[in-house]
């Protein structure tokens, strides 16, 4: 699924808001004002809402259901999306490993934050990378070592 859009440059706040919403969805940026997502009911609904919002702010947008021109192009887009999520999972893994040596209270706070971050990443993880399992294991290990989580 593609979203082609144009947003007025000024004021910049609405444009930045749209960029952030698209980032939270985990879009692949194909060009200036052109993003892609796998087509399913959830992504379609989200993109339709964003397209409507773009229109309300004086911009224009078009939602397309498309097929890549070749299998190689489709693989490239999936790889780009996978790499972006892999970087996010690596950051979670690193933070979990760092938190393992922290004081119990700090470790517990970090654990809650990392569990929430894993959920956020999971919502935009359309092509799961190998790093996902490592990050999940590290957060589970942190939970097992966290006194407040063991008591729950």
C-alpha positions as CSV (number, residue, x, y, z in Angstrom):
1,X,0.0,0.0,0.0
2,X,1.3,3.4,-0.9
3,X,0.5,6.9,0.4
4,X,1.5,9.8,-1.9
5,X,1.2,13.1,-0.1
6,X,2.0,16.8,-0.2
7,X,1.8,19.0,2.9
8,X,2.2,22.8,3.0
9,X,5.7,23.7,4.3
10,X,4.4,26.3,6.6
11,X,3.5,25.9,9.4
12,X,5.9,23.0,9.9
13,X,4.2,21.6,13.0
14,X,1.5,19.7,11.1
15,X,4.0,18.3,8.6
16,X,6.2,17.0,11.5
17,X,3.2,15.5,13.2
18,X,2.4,13.5,10.0
19,X,6.0,12.4,9.7
20,X,6.0,11.1,13.3
21,X,2.7,9.3,12.8
22,X,4.1,7.6,9.7
23,X,7.3,6.7,11.6
24,X,5.2,5.1,14.4
25,X,3.5,3.0,11.7
26,X,6.9,1.8,10.4
27,X,6.6,3.0,6.8
28,X,9.2,2.5,4.2
29,X,10.1,5.9,2.7
30,X,10.3,5.5,-1.0
31,X,10.7,9.2,-1.9
32,X,9.8,12.6,-0.8
33,X,6.1,12.4,0.0
34,X,5.8,8.7,-0.9
35,X,5.7,5.9,1.7
36,X,4.8,2.2,1.7
37,X,3.4,-0.3,4.1
38,X,2.2,-3.9,3.7
39,X,-1.6,-3.8,3.0
40,X,-3.8,-5.2,5.8
41,X,-6.9,-3.9,7.5
42,X,-5.0,-2.2,10.3
43,X,-2.5,-0.4,8.1
44,X,-5.2,0.6,5.6
45,X,-7.3,2.2,8.3
46,X,-4.3,4.0,9.8
47,X,-3.2,5.3,6.3
48,X,-6.7,6.4,5.5
49,X,-6.9,8.4,8.8
50,X,-3.5,10.0,8.0
51,X,-4.6,10.8,4.5
52,X,-7.8,12.5,5.8
53,X,-5.7,14.5,8.3
54,X,-3.4,15.6,5.5
55,X,-6.4,16.9,3.6
56,X,-7.7,18.7,6.7
57,X,-4.4,20.6,7.0
58,X,-4.6,21.8,3.4
59,X,-2.5,19.1,1.9
60,X,-3.3,16.4,-0.6
61,X,-2.9,12.7,-0.6
62,X,-3.7,9.5,-2.5
63,X,-3.7,6.0,-1.2
64,X,-2.7,3.3,-3.6
65,X,-2.9,-0.5,-3.5
66,X,0.1,-1.5,-5.5
67,X,2.4,-4.3,-6.5
68,X,6.1,-3.9,-6.8
69,X,7.5,-3.9,-10.3
70,X,9.7,-6.9,-9.5
71,X,10.3,-9.4,-6.7
72,X,13.7,-7.8,-6.2
73,X,12.1,-4.4,-5.5
74,X,9.6,-5.9,-3.1
75,X,12.5,-7.6,-1.3
76,X,14.4,-4.4,-1.1
77,X,11.5,-2.6,0.5
78,X,11.0,-5.4,3.0
79,X,14.8,-5.4,3.8
80,X,14.7,-1.7,4.4
81,X,11.8,-2.1,6.9
82,X,13.5,-5.1,8.5
83,X,16.8,-3.2,9.0
84,X,15.0,-0.3,10.6
85,X,13.3,-2.6,13.1
86,X,16.6,-4.5,13.7
87,X,18.2,-1.3,14.8
88,X,15.4,-0.6,17.2
89,X,15.7,-4.2,18.6
90,X,19.5,-3.8,19.0
91,X,18.9,-0.7,21.0
92,X,16.5,-2.5,23.3
93,X,19.0,-5.4,23.7
94,X,21.8,-3.0,24.6
95,X,19.6,-1.2,27.1
96,X,18.5,-4.4,28.7
97,X,22.1,-5.6,29.0
98,X,23.1,-2.3,30.6
99,X,20.1,-2.4,33.0
100,X,21.1,-5.9,34.2
101,X,23.9,-4.4,36.2
102,X,21.8,-1.5,37.6
103,X,20.2,-1.2,41.1
104,X,16.9,-3.0,41.5
105,X,14.7,0.1,41.4
106,X,16.3,1.4,38.3
107,X,16.3,-2.1,36.7
108,X,12.6,-2.4,37.3
109,X,11.9,1.0,35.7
110,X,14.0,0.1,32.7
111,X,12.2,-3.2,32.4
112,X,8.8,-1.6,32.2
113,X,10.0,0.9,29.7
114,X,11.7,-1.8,27.5
115,X,8.6,-4.0,27.7
116,X,6.5,-1.0,26.4
117,X,9.1,-0.3,23.7
118,X,9.0,-4.0,22.5
119,X,5.2,-3.7,22.1
120,X,5.6,-0.4,20.1
121,X,8.2,-1.9,17.9
122,X,6.1,-5.1,17.4
123,X,3.2,-3.0,16.1
124,X,5.4,-1.9,13.2
125,X,7.4,-5.0,12.7
126,X,6.0,-6.4,9.4
127,X,9.2,-8.3,8.5
128,X,10.7,-9.6,11.8
129,X,14.5,-9.5,11.9
130,X,16.6,-12.0,13.8
131,X,17.3,-9.3,16.4
132,X,13.8,-9.5,17.6
133,X,14.2,-12.8,19.5
134,X,17.5,-11.6,21.1
135,X,15.8,-8.4,22.3
136,X,12.8,-10.3,23.7
137,X,15.2,-12.8,25.5
138,X,17.2,-10.0,27.0
139,X,14.0,-8.3,28.3
140,X,12.7,-11.6,29.7
141,X,16.0,-12.2,31.4
142,X,15.8,-8.7,32.9
143,X,12.3,-9.5,34.2
144,X,13.5,-12.7,35.8
145,X,16.3,-10.8,37.6
146,X,14.1,-7.9,38.7
147,X,12.8,-8.3,42.3
148,X,9.6,-6.3,41.7
149,X,8.7,-8.4,38.6
150,X,9.4,-11.7,40.4
151,X,7.0,-10.7,43.2
152,X,4.1,-10.1,40.7
